[in-house]
Amino acid sequence: MPLKIGSIIDERYRVTARIGHGGMAEVYEATDFITKKRIAIKLIREDVMKNPINLRRFQNEATIAASLNHPNIVKVYNHGTYEGVPYIVNEYVAGQTLKDVLDFRSALPLQETISIMIQLTSALQYAHEHNIVHRDVKPQNIFYLPDGTIKLGDFGISETISINTKNEKPKEIIGSVHYLAPEISRGFPASPQSDIYAAGITLFELMTGRVPFNDSDPVKVVVAHIREKVPSPKKYIPQCSKEVEKVIAKSTARSFKERYHTAQDFHDDLVILTQNSELLKEKKSFFARIFGFK
């Protein structure tokens, strides 16, 4: 049920434009009569709504994300139903996703990448402190504003952190295979460490322009995450510093016990990198120094 431009939702929101659509929802720009703010309305697609699992995920995003208030997380202002169809009112984010940026620019400079990751780990630490695991951290779910601010969105498959994770098995293994922590595929519940792993893969991708394991067969990708170490970024960026290499290795360790214990620890190491400008400089090879090659 597409919304018509000019439609009034709950006597509060006037639809002004259609922004686009995703796998689950149509997204519209609207004006809030009360706050006078421009906002975004996500309306679940009717074909998607027929599947109770999809409906639950959409409602899950509305309730979980609405409890979070952080500058690097897309703010959920309200949620409800319009003519029987659930909707979510988000802050309006004027920017592309990091996936869009990578599609256009291939890879990002290290300083820009570290700035993005400092914000992302801050958002994850906040969510984890509020007992929420995102479970789907990846460039497609991170908005990048023109001023360099990032906003983590799409909490559709997020969940509260389990207290007793040792004996618990998830009902289903969900998430994006290229960012899926090895323990998730082995049947362990999602945890802050699995979000940290996905963030580490995102860091690798922003720097190199590619995910570490890529295959048309998702099973092979999952197996690679379980059996193989994430390759060093030096494979693709020979001038990458050892300090940056260590951060990627620790954030993407196959064993969650060897990974950063918290997103704050990850964040702190990224901040340390920014405090030493030499670490962020692109180190040129011998031939580059002599002959001026890039």
Kinemage of the C-alpha trace (Angstrom):
@kinemage 1
@onewidth
@group {chain A} dominant
@subgroup {mainchain}
@vectorlist {calphas} color= white
{ca met a 1} P 0.000 0.000 0.000
{ca pro a 2} L 2.117 2.931 -1.228
{ca leu a 3} L 1.473 6.196 0.564
{ca lys a 4} L 0.236 9.126 -1.474
{ca ile a 5} L 2.118 12.402 -1.301
{ca gly a 6} L 0.132 14.643 1.012
{ca ser a 7} L -1.239 11.785 3.109
{ca ile a 8} L -1.647 12.549 6.811
{ca ile a 9} L -0.509 9.807 9.205
{ca asp a 10} L -2.089 9.771 12.677
{ca glu a 11} L -3.044 13.438 12.321
{ca arg a 12} L 0.600 14.319 12.867
{ca tyr a 13} L 2.799 13.477 9.872
{ca arg a 14} L 2.320 14.824 6.333
{ca val a 15} L 4.012 12.736 3.631
{ca thr a 16} L 6.049 15.001 1.334
{ca ala a 17} L 8.090 12.606 -0.835
{ca arg a 18} L 8.986 8.985 -1.438
{ca ile a 19} L 12.644 8.438 -0.556
{ca gly a 20} L 13.077 4.834 -1.648
{ca his a 21} L 12.567 1.264 -0.563
{ca gly a 22} L 14.458 -1.589 1.041
{ca gly a 23} L 13.967 -5.284 1.459
{ca met a 24} L 11.226 -4.808 4.047
{ca ala a 25} L 9.828 -1.305 3.782
{ca glu a 26} L 8.945 1.713 1.700
{ca val a 27} L 10.536 4.897 3.028
{ca tyr a 28} L 8.964 8.351 2.829
{ca glu a 29} L 9.963 11.846 3.789
{ca ala a 30} L 7.399 13.615 5.942
{ca thr a 31} L 6.886 16.647 8.152
{ca asp a 32} L 5.975 16.380 11.828
{ca phe a 33} L 3.256 18.952 12.571
{ca ile a 34} L 4.198 19.099 16.269
{ca thr a 35} L 8.006 19.392 16.135
{ca lys a 36} L 8.113 20.974 12.640
{ca lys a 37} L 10.941 18.554 11.861
{ca arg a 38} L 11.548 16.658 8.662
{ca ile a 39} L 11.337 12.949 9.470
{ca ala a 40} L 11.409 9.616 7.661
{ca ile a 41} L 8.560 7.097 7.775
{ca lys a 42} L 9.256 3.429 7.130
{ca leu a 43} L 6.111 1.555 6.126
{ca ile a 44} L 6.395 -2.228 5.960
{ca arg a 45} L 5.571 -3.594 2.521
{ca glu a 46} L 2.339 -5.553 2.388
{ca asp a 47} L 3.952 -8.550 0.677
{ca val a 48} L 6.619 -8.653 3.397
{ca met a 49} L 4.026 -8.228 6.133
{ca lys a 50} L 2.368 -11.537 5.172
{ca asn a 51} L 5.343 -13.390 6.659
{ca pro a 52} L 4.982 -13.326 10.473
{ca ile a 53} L 8.791 -13.485 10.909
{ca asn a 54} L 9.236 -10.304 8.864
{ca leu a 55} L 6.444 -8.612 10.766
{ca arg a 56} L 8.087 -9.529 14.054
{ca arg a 57} L 11.441 -8.148 12.890
{ca phe a 58} L 9.878 -4.870 11.828
{ca gln a 59} L 8.100 -4.499 15.160
{ca asn a 60} L 11.314 -5.536 16.913
{ca glu a 61} L 13.185 -2.668 15.257
{ca ala a 62} L 10.501 -0.223 16.342
{ca thr a 63} L 10.597 -1.180 20.002
{ca ile a 64} L 14.333 -1.834 20.473
{ca ala a 65} L 15.706 1.108 18.487
{ca ala a 66} L 13.214 3.484 20.119
{ca ser a 67} L 14.935 2.841 23.454
{ca leu a 68} L 18.304 4.095 22.171
{ca asn a 69} L 19.474 7.702 22.096
{ca his a 70} L 22.984 8.143 20.698
{ca pro a 71} L 24.366 10.589 18.113
{ca asn a 72} L 25.634 7.700 15.953
{ca ile a 73} L 22.416 5.655 15.993
{ca val a 74} L 19.407 6.471 13.816
{ca lys a 75} L 16.814 7.766 16.254
{ca val a 76} L 13.351 6.187 16.287
{ca tyr a 77} L 10.784 8.777 17.363
{ca asn a 78} L 7.538 6.845 17.135
{ca his a 79} L 5.805 3.796 15.704
{ca gly a 80} L 2.241 2.720 15.037
{ca thr a 81} L -0.067 1.453 12.304
{ca tyr a 82} L -1.651 3.218 9.363
{ca glu a 83} L -4.702 1.516 7.869
{ca gly a 84} L -3.543 -1.714 9.477
{ca val a 85} L 0.052 -1.474 8.226
{ca pro a 86} L 2.884 -0.944 10.771
{ca tyr a 87} L 5.179 2.058 10.362
{ca ile a 88} L 8.222 3.496 12.109
{ca val a 89} L 9.072 7.202 12.388
{ca asn a 90} L 12.835 7.798 12.218
{ca glu a 91} L 14.977 10.886 12.238
{ca tyr a 92} L 15.602 12.012 8.678
{ca val a 93} L 19.146 11.059 7.649
{ca ala a 94} L 20.424 13.025 4.652
{ca gly a 95} L 23.213 10.774 3.502
{ca gln a 96} L 24.210 7.606 1.710
{ca thr a 97} L 24.975 4.264 3.255
{ca leu a 98} L 28.616 3.266 3.500
{ca lys a 99} L 27.828 0.555 0.944
{ca asp a 100} L 26.783 3.270 -1.515
{ca val a 101} L 29.991 5.167 -0.746
{ca leu a 102} L 32.140 2.074 -1.300
{ca asp a 103} L 30.351 1.290 -4.563
{ca phe a 104} L 31.327 4.758 -5.788
{ca arg a 105} L 34.771 5.212 -4.221
{ca ser a 106} L 35.959 1.572 -3.964
{ca ala a 107} L 37.872 2.135 -0.691
{ca leu a 108} L 38.379 4.959 1.802
{ca pro a 109} L 41.573 6.646 3.057
{ca leu a 110} L 42.766 5.369 6.410
{ca gln a 111} L 42.119 8.562 8.375
{ca glu a 112} L 38.534 8.717 7.120
{ca thr a 113} L 38.056 5.016 7.848
{ca ile a 114} L 39.327 5.355 11.428
{ca ser a 115} L 37.010 8.332 12.039
{ca ile a 116} L 34.048 6.253 10.861
{ca met a 117} L 35.069 3.294 13.016
{ca ile a 118} L 35.519 5.420 16.147
{ca gln a 119} L 31.905 6.534 15.770
{ca leu a 120} L 30.665 3.017 15.008
{ca thr a 121} L 32.356 1.477 18.040
{ca ser a 122} L 30.946 4.280 20.203
{ca ala a 123} L 27.439 3.428 18.951
{ca leu a 124} L 27.985 -0.288 19.567
{ca gln a 125} L 29.318 0.286 23.073
{ca tyr a 126} L 26.220 2.348 23.879
{ca ala a 127} L 23.896 -0.348 22.509
{ca his a 128} L 25.736 -3.085 24.405
{ca glu a 129} L 25.584 -1.069 27.633
{ca his a 130} L 21.825 -0.971 27.082
{ca asn a 131} L 21.762 -4.757 26.715
{ca ile a 132} L 21.252 -4.770 22.940
{ca val a 133} L 23.213 -6.677 20.288
{ca his a 134} L 22.744 -5.295 16.769
{ca arg a 135} L 23.528 -8.579 14.933
{ca asp a 136} L 23.735 -7.027 11.459
{ca val a 137} L 26.610 -4.549 11.482
{ca lys a 138} L 27.717 -3.903 7.890
{ca pro a 139} L 28.178 -0.925 5.532
{ca gln a 140} L 24.628 -1.321 4.158
{ca asn a 141} L 23.243 -0.495 7.612
{ca ile a 142} L 25.471 2.502 8.318
{ca phe a 143} L 24.514 5.930 6.987
{ca tyr a 144} L 27.285 8.390 6.123
{ca leu a 145} L 26.392 12.074 6.312
{ca pro a 146} L 28.159 14.787 4.276
{ca asp a 147} L 29.802 16.183 7.435
{ca gly a 148} L 31.444 12.832 8.191
{ca thr a 149} L 28.958 11.698 10.861
{ca ile a 150} L 27.796 8.086 10.731
{ca lys a 151} L 24.462 6.694 11.908
{ca leu a 152} L 23.948 2.997 12.621
{ca gly a 153} L 20.480 1.845 11.601
{ca asp a 154} L 18.352 -1.243 10.920
{ca phe a 155} L 17.878 -2.925 14.285
{ca gly a 156} L 15.410 -5.381 12.733
{ca ile a 157} L 17.239 -8.530 13.872
{ca ser a 158} L 18.781 -7.059 17.017
{ca glu a 159} L 18.052 -8.688 20.363
{ca thr a 160} L 18.687 -8.279 24.053
{ca ile a 161} L 21.917 -9.777 25.347
{ca ser a 162} L 21.450 -13.224 26.842
{ca ile a 163} L 22.625 -13.644 30.416
{ca asn a 164} L 23.111 -17.398 30.183
{ca thr a 165} L 24.827 -17.791 26.801
{ca lys a 166} L 26.727 -21.024 27.545
{ca asn a 167} L 23.758 -23.357 27.376
{ca glu a 168} L 21.579 -21.380 25.013
{ca lys a 169} L 21.174 -22.131 21.312
{ca pro a 170} L 19.607 -19.639 18.919
{ca lys a 171} L 16.364 -20.524 17.200
{ca glu a 172} L 17.795 -19.457 13.865
{ca ile a 173} L 21.141 -18.332 12.456
{ca ile a 174} L 20.579 -14.954 10.856
{ca gly a 175} L 22.804 -12.162 9.666
{ca ser a 176} L 24.904 -11.392 6.603
{ca val a 177} L 27.369 -14.209 5.873
{ca his a 178} L 30.246 -11.897 4.938
{ca tyr a 179} L 30.145 -10.317 8.415
{ca leu a 180} L 28.977 -13.304 10.463
{ca ala a 181} L 31.167 -14.179 13.449
{ca pro a 182} L 32.379 -17.818 13.469
{ca glu a 183} L 30.668 -18.650 16.763
{ca ile a 184} L 27.269 -17.645 15.354
{ca ser a 185} L 27.632 -20.200 12.569
{ca arg a 186} L 28.643 -22.774 15.183
{ca gly a 187} L 25.364 -22.260 17.015
{ca phe a 188} L 26.310 -19.838 19.780
{ca pro a 189} L 24.020 -16.874 20.563
{ca ala a 190} L 24.840 -13.384 19.349
{ca ser a 191} L 26.940 -11.312 21.751
{ca pro a 192} L 28.826 -8.015 21.867
{ca gln a 193} L 31.827 -9.961 20.536
{ca ser a 194} L 29.894 -10.963 17.413
{ca asp a 195} L 29.064 -7.291 16.780
{ca ile a 196} L 32.755 -6.482 17.281
{ca tyr a 197} L 33.689 -9.121 14.687
{ca ala a 198} L 31.271 -7.621 12.147
{ca ala a 199} L 32.686 -4.164 12.878
{ca gly a 200} L 36.205 -5.519 12.319
{ca ile a 201} L 35.151 -6.933 8.945
{ca thr a 202} L 33.626 -3.535 8.140
{ca leu a 203} L 36.938 -1.859 9.014
{ca phe a 204} L 38.754 -4.261 6.682
{ca glu a 205} L 36.275 -3.545 3.885
{ca leu a 206} L 36.418 0.232 4.249
{ca met a 207} L 40.216 0.115 3.995
{ca thr a 208} L 40.618 -2.429 1.210
{ca gly a 209} L 37.382 -2.092 -0.736
{ca arg a 210} L 36.558 -5.778 -0.329
{ca val a 211} L 35.369 -8.250 2.277
{ca pro a 212} L 38.021 -10.770 3.396
{ca phe a 213} L 36.060 -13.830 2.256
{ca asn a 214} L 33.939 -13.621 -0.853
{ca asp a 215} L 32.331 -16.422 -2.836
{ca ser a 216} L 29.087 -16.907 -4.722
{ca asp a 217} L 28.396 -19.850 -2.403
{ca pro a 218} L 27.416 -18.493 1.040
{ca val a 219} L 28.296 -21.805 2.678
{ca lys a 220} L 31.912 -21.439 1.532
{ca val a 221} L 31.989 -17.949 3.000
{ca val a 222} L 30.717 -19.214 6.350
{ca val a 223} L 33.269 -22.050 6.360
{ca ala a 224} L 36.081 -19.594 5.589
{ca his a 225} L 35.108 -17.430 8.579
{ca ile a 226} L 35.158 -20.527 10.795
{ca arg a 227} L 38.407 -22.071 9.546
{ca glu a 228} L 40.579 -19.238 8.293
{ca lys a 229} L 42.087 -16.115 9.787
{ca val a 230} L 41.029 -12.842 8.249
{ca pro a 231} L 43.947 -11.953 5.959
{ca ser a 232} L 46.184 -9.036 6.791
{ca pro a 233} L 45.185 -5.807 5.041
{ca lys a 234} L 48.824 -5.702 3.898
{ca lys a 235} L 47.795 -8.228 1.252
{ca tyr a 236} L 45.930 -5.398 -0.464
{ca ile a 237} L 47.559 -2.336 1.128
{ca pro a 238} L 51.290 -3.117 1.520
{ca gln a 239} L 51.903 0.238 3.217
{ca cys a 240} L 49.447 -0.503 6.044
{ca ser a 241} L 51.068 -0.007 9.465
{ca lys a 242} L 51.540 -2.858 11.928
{ca glu a 243} L 49.412 -1.000 14.477
{ca val a 244} L 46.411 -0.895 12.156
{ca glu a 245} L 47.044 -4.516 11.201
{ca lys a 246} L 46.935 -5.498 14.898
{ca val a 247} L 43.595 -3.721 15.444
{ca ile a 248} L 42.023 -5.626 12.550
{ca ala a 249} L 43.493 -8.917 13.752
{ca lys a 250} L 42.171 -8.433 17.288
{ca ser a 251} L 38.704 -7.330 16.210
{ca thr a 252} L 38.334 -10.288 13.824
{ca ala a 253} L 39.942 -13.060 15.873
{ca arg a 254} L 38.161 -16.375 15.190
{ca ser a 255} L 37.851 -17.087 18.907
{ca phe a 256} L 35.590 -14.546 20.588
{ca lys a 257} L 37.752 -14.947 23.705
{ca glu a 258} L 40.712 -13.505 21.788
{ca arg a 259} L 38.680 -10.646 20.353
{ca tyr a 260} L 38.210 -7.244 21.963
{ca his a 261} L 36.211 -7.860 25.108
{ca thr a 262} L 34.152 -4.698 24.595
{ca ala a 263} L 33.465 -2.243 21.790
{ca gln a 264} L 34.994 0.364 24.118
{ca asp a 265} L 38.343 -1.470 24.010
{ca phe a 266} L 38.124 -1.490 20.207
{ca his a 267} L 37.204 2.212 20.250
{ca asp a 268} L 40.118 3.098 22.556
{ca asp a 269} L 42.677 1.432 20.271
{ca leu a 270} L 41.263 3.334 17.294
{ca val a 271} L 41.573 6.610 19.209
{ca ile a 272} L 45.212 5.767 20.003
{ca leu a 273} L 45.855 5.465 16.271
{ca thr a 274} L 44.603 9.029 15.729
{ca gln a 275} L 46.933 10.338 18.447
{ca asn a 276} L 49.981 9.254 16.459
{ca ser a 277} L 49.790 10.849 13.030
{ca glu a 278} L 52.672 8.693 11.804
{ca leu a 279} L 50.527 5.577 12.181
{ca leu a 280} L 47.931 6.940 9.778
{ca lys a 281} L 50.359 8.066 7.123
{ca glu a 282} L 50.551 5.892 4.058
{ca lys a 283} L 53.976 4.265 4.159
{ca lys a 284} L 55.485 4.100 0.699
{ca ser a 285} L 57.473 1.171 -0.580
{ca phe a 286} L 61.143 1.427 -1.513
{ca phe a 287} L 60.311 1.770 -5.224
{ca ala a 288} L 57.660 4.374 -4.488
{ca arg a 289} L 60.160 6.477 -2.543
{ca ile a 290} L 62.810 6.214 -5.261
{ca phe a 291} L 60.655 6.494 -8.381
{ca gly a 292} L 57.558 8.268 -7.079
{ca phe a 293} L 55.164 5.350 -7.646
{ca lys a 294} L 51.910 5.326 -5.729
